[in-house]
Amino acid sequence: MKVELDITMLLGGISVLFSAAVGLLVWRLQRAIERREKARTAHMVLIVKGIGAAISLGEACAIAQRDGKPNGATQKALEYAQDVKHAQKDFLTEQGVQKLF
């Protein structure tokens, strides 16, 4: 009877350790997925802003060409496009560095 009790306890202990290991693995995987999802969302926001900046710049250039002279809207659209471009570059650089370490 004593041998059976020890084997039962051993199997119970092994199953608890196995469950804990699987739980830890699932938790780490979930954290990695959440980080990727946040990065993906931030990247999509920057892409949408980039599209808006390109449209604004194109519209301002078309208006300036139609009127035969550049205006303040052209300069503002160019500055906005440059800001978005730099934000995208900074974001992608940060993501690349995070993947290295």
Contacts in CASP RR format, 6 or more apart in sequence:
PFRMAT RR
TARGET T0000
AUTHOR 0000-0000-0000
METHOD contacts of the structure
MODEL  1
MKVELDITMLLGGISVLFSAAVGLLVWRLQRAIERREKARTAHMVLIVKG
IGAAISLGEACAIAQRDGKPNGATQKALEYAQDVKHAQKDFLTEQGVQKL
F
39 95 0 8 1.000
42 91 0 8 1.000
43 91 0 8 1.000
43 92 0 8 1.000
43 95 0 8 1.000
46 84 0 8 1.000
46 87 0 8 1.000
46 88 0 8 1.000
46 91 0 8 1.000
47 88 0 8 1.000
49 84 0 8 1.000
49 87 0 8 1.000
50 81 0 8 1.000
50 84 0 8 1.000
50 85 0 8 1.000
50 88 0 8 1.000
52 84 0 8 1.000
53 77 0 8 1.000
53 80 0 8 1.000
53 81 0 8 1.000
53 83 0 8 1.000
53 84 0 8 1.000
53 85 0 8 1.000
54 81 0 8 1.000
56 77 0 8 1.000
56 80 0 8 1.000
56 81 0 8 1.000
57 74 0 8 1.000
57 77 0 8 1.000
57 78 0 8 1.000
57 80 0 8 1.000
57 81 0 8 1.000
58 77 0 8 1.000
59 77 0 8 1.000
60 71 0 8 1.000
60 72 0 8 1.000
60 73 0 8 1.000
60 74 0 8 1.000
60 76 0 8 1.000
60 77 0 8 1.000
60 78 0 8 1.000
61 74 0 8 1.000
61 77 0 8 1.000
63 71 0 8 1.000
63 73 0 8 1.000
63 74 0 8 1.000
64 70 0 8 1.000
64 71 0 8 1.000
64 73 0 8 1.000
64 74 0 8 1.000
END
